[in-house]
Amino acid sequence: MPTLTLTAKRQATFPLETCQALGLQPGDRIELEARTEAAGKVWVLRPRLSRARRWVGSLAAFGGAAADHSMEAVRASIATGRKKDRAS
């Protein structure tokens, strides 16, 4: 059975098998829930994605992976916008 060792700073390293079984990656948070079962008190661990990950990829629909972000492309886009403004 995999075991954890707690350091003086209350830090623990999870065994690789446990991280793989829970689908944990560095930076993930883990929710702990205490339960009382017939055999006594047990702890339930659940991976919880950090909030910072929700925005990742959310702007892909606006720029796309193929969008050119070079200075030349930015300047060309500005020039196109200015031409449209002058024409109106």
Backbone as CSV, one residue per row, in Angstrom:
resi,resn,N_x,N_y,N_z,CA_x,CA_y,CA_z,C_x,C_y,C_z
1,MET,0.853,-1.174,0.000,0.000,0.000,0.000,0.901,1.240,0.000
2,PRO,0.655,2.196,-0.909,1.455,3.424,-0.940,1.282,4.219,0.353
3,THR,2.363,4.875,0.780,2.310,5.673,2.006,2.868,7.066,1.743
4,LEU,2.476,8.015,2.593,2.968,9.393,2.546,3.813,9.648,3.783
5,THR,4.830,10.469,3.625,5.612,10.917,4.766,5.435,12.421,4.873
6,LEU,5.054,12.890,6.041,4.819,14.309,6.270,6.111,14.963,6.745
7,THR,6.487,16.098,6.126,7.690,16.817,6.535,7.371,17.736,7.714
8,ALA,8.382,18.396,8.238,8.195,19.334,9.347,7.319,20.516,8.940
9,LYS,7.265,20.799,7.647,6.432,21.901,7.143,5.045,21.403,6.732
10,ARG,4.670,20.198,7.134,3.386,19.580,6.804,3.225,19.356,5.303
11,GLN,4.288,19.129,4.596,4.237,18.848,3.167,4.375,17.347,2.947
12,ALA,3.691,16.849,1.920,3.747,15.422,1.625,3.968,15.223,0.138
13,THR,4.632,14.147,-0.197,4.823,13.764,-1.595,3.985,12.524,-1.849
14,PHE,3.106,12.640,-2.852,2.270,11.500,-3.204,3.047,10.552,-4.097
15,PRO,2.890,9.251,-3.895,3.530,8.287,-4.789,2.999,8.450,-6.216
16,LEU,3.817,8.130,-7.180,3.469,8.258,-8.593,2.171,7.536,-8.921
17,GLU,1.998,6.326,-8.387,0.797,5.538,-8.675,-0.461,6.268,-8.205
18,THR,-0.386,6.919,-7.062,-1.531,7.653,-6.522,-1.858,8.852,-7.402
19,CYS,-0.838,9.593,-7.825,-1.054,10.755,-8.696,-1.665,10.332,-10.020
20,GLN,-1.192,9.240,-10.569,-1.739,8.752,-11.834,-3.182,8.302,-11.666
21,ALA,-3.484,7.608,-10.566,-4.841,7.120,-10.328,-5.823,8.272,-10.137
22,LEU,-5.371,9.372,-9.512,-6.234,10.536,-9.287,-6.192,11.522,-10.445
23,GLY,-5.274,11.306,-11.394,-5.146,12.228,-12.526,-4.573,13.572,-12.106
24,LEU,-3.675,13.570,-11.127,-3.112,14.810,-10.596,-1.899,15.274,-11.386
25,GLN,-1.801,16.580,-11.568,-0.665,17.221,-12.216,-0.085,18.244,-11.244
26,PRO,1.160,18.673,-11.425,1.715,19.703,-10.553,0.826,20.948,-10.547
27,GLY,0.570,21.477,-9.365,-0.257,22.667,-9.220,-1.729,22.369,-8.963
28,ASP,-2.165,21.107,-9.146,-3.554,20.751,-8.864,-3.820,20.841,-7.365
29,ARG,-5.061,21.148,-7.032,-5.482,21.168,-5.641,-6.268,19.895,-5.359
30,ILE,-6.242,19.474,-4.106,-6.930,18.257,-3.696,-7.895,18.610,-2.576
31,GLU,-9.163,18.229,-2.737,-10.144,18.415,-1.675,-10.090,17.203,-0.756
32,LEU,-10.140,17.456,0.537,-10.135,16.381,1.530,-11.479,16.384,2.241
33,GLU,-12.088,15.214,2.351,-13.368,15.091,3.045,-13.261,13.980,4.078
34,ALA,-13.557,14.301,5.327,-13.545,13.296,6.390,-14.907,12.602,6.419
35,ARG,-14.899,11.289,6.486,-16.129,10.501,6.579,-15.988,9.480,7.695
36,THR,-17.093,9.176,8.295,-17.105,8.113,9.295,-17.782,6.902,8.669
37,GLU,-17.044,5.833,8.560,-17.545,4.588,7.993,-17.617,3.549,9.113
38,ALA,-18.100,2.376,8.783,-18.209,1.308,9.782,-16.845,0.955,10.380
39,ALA,-15.799,1.055,9.552,-14.454,0.708,10.018,-13.790,1.850,10.779
40,GLY,-14.407,3.029,10.815,-13.826,4.184,11.499,-13.776,5.393,10.583
41,LYS,-12.918,6.349,10.924,-12.804,7.580,10.148,-11.925,7.336,8.918
42,VAL,-12.408,7.783,7.744,-11.644,7.679,6.500,-11.615,9.047,5.841
43,TRP,-10.641,9.248,4.972,-10.512,10.503,4.237,-10.702,10.230,2.761
44,VAL,-11.520,11.069,2.127,-11.760,10.970,0.687,-10.983,12.102,0.019
45,LEU,-10.180,11.754,-0.987,-9.407,12.739,-1.737,-10.042,12.924,-3.106
46,ARG,-10.247,14.181,-3.498,-10.786,14.485,-4.820,-9.935,15.553,-5.468
47,PRO,-9.484,15.316,-6.705,-8.749,16.372,-7.401,-9.692,17.536,-7.702
48,ARG,-9.196,18.747,-7.556,-9.975,19.945,-7.872,-9.104,20.850,-8.728
49,LEU,-9.563,21.146,-9.931,-8.794,22.016,-10.816,-8.762,23.420,-10.242
50,SER,-7.622,24.036,-10.340,-7.532,25.410,-9.870,-8.285,26.333,-10.811
51,ARG,-8.799,27.427,-10.300,-9.598,28.357,-11.084,-8.812,28.980,-12.222
52,ALA,-7.516,29.108,-12.068,-6.709,29.783,-13.081,-6.775,29.069,-14.429
53,ARG,-7.113,27.788,-14.434,-7.122,27.042,-15.688,-8.373,27.283,-16.517
54,ARG,-9.422,27.860,-15.953,-10.665,28.022,-16.694,-10.502,28.922,-17.910
55,TRP,-9.621,29.889,-17.874,-9.491,30.831,-18.982,-8.593,30.306,-20.093
56,VAL,-7.800,29.279,-19.806,-6.875,28.767,-20.799,-7.646,28.305,-22.038
57,GLY,-7.310,28.858,-23.169,-7.933,28.484,-24.422,-9.244,29.191,-24.716
58,SER,-9.702,30.048,-23.799,-11.003,30.681,-23.997,-11.008,31.713,-25.125
59,LEU,-9.851,32.204,-25.531,-9.792,33.203,-26.595,-9.452,32.607,-27.962
60,ALA,-9.336,31.298,-28.033,-8.952,30.644,-29.285,-9.928,30.959,-30.417
61,ALA,-11.187,31.111,-30.087,-12.191,31.389,-31.128,-11.988,32.766,-31.749
62,PHE,-11.337,33.668,-31.038,-11.158,35.029,-31.539,-9.883,35.199,-32.362
63,GLY,-8.865,34.406,-32.069,-7.608,34.572,-32.782,-7.200,33.350,-33.558
64,GLY,-7.507,32.209,-33.021,-7.144,30.963,-33.680,-5.658,30.705,-33.595
65,ALA,-5.297,29.478,-33.784,-3.897,29.093,-33.692,-3.095,29.590,-34.883
66,ALA,-3.757,29.822,-36.016,-3.042,30.220,-37.226,-2.901,31.733,-37.365
67,ALA,-3.440,32.505,-36.418,-3.372,33.965,-36.514,-1.918,34.432,-36.447
68,ASP,-1.592,35.400,-37.284,-0.243,35.948,-37.330,-0.170,37.148,-36.379
69,HIS,0.724,37.083,-35.409,0.856,38.149,-34.423,2.192,38.887,-34.546
70,SER,2.786,38.820,-35.710,4.053,39.522,-35.916,3.782,41.024,-35.999
71,MET,4.802,41.824,-35.788,4.645,43.288,-35.866,4.191,43.707,-37.259
72,GLU,4.665,43.029,-38.261,4.259,43.345,-39.629,2.753,43.137,-39.810
73,ALA,2.241,42.021,-39.277,0.809,41.739,-39.383,-0.009,42.727,-38.562
74,VAL,0.496,43.119,-37.397,-0.208,44.094,-36.552,-0.278,45.438,-37.268
75,ARG,0.840,45.870,-37.834,0.857,47.158,-38.554,-0.077,47.127,-39.763
76,ALA,-0.119,46.000,-40.473,-1.010,45.877,-41.622,-2.468,45.945,-41.180
77,SER,-2.779,45.340,-40.056,-4.144,45.379,-39.532,-4.546,46.795,-39.137
78,ILE,-3.619,47.530,-38.522,-3.878,48.928,-38.146,-4.109,49.769,-39.395
79,ALA,-3.273,49.579,-40.409,-3.422,50.333,-41.658,-4.766,50.041,-42.316
80,THR,-5.205,48.793,-42.301,-6.507,48.423,-42.862,-7.625,49.119,-42.102
81,GLY,-7.522,49.151,-40.773,-8.527,49.822,-39.961,-8.576,51.314,-40.228
82,ARG,-7.419,51.927,-40.406,-7.377,53.362,-40.699,-7.993,53.683,-42.063
83,LYS,-7.756,52.799,-43.043,-8.343,52.995,-44.372,-9.859,52.940,-44.288
84,LYS,-10.384,52.000,-43.494,-11.825,51.889,-43.331,-12.402,53.142,-42.651
85,ASP,-11.683,53.674,-41.664,-12.136,54.887,-40.971,-12.183,56.086,-41.916
86,ARG,-11.188,56.210,-42.771,-11.144,57.337,-43.722,-12.240,57.232,-44.763
87,ALA,-12.572,55.986,-45.129,-13.601,55.769,-46.143,-15.004,56.061,-45.614
88,SER,-15.180,56.013,-44.309,-16.535,56.228,-43.755,-16.880,57.679,-43.606
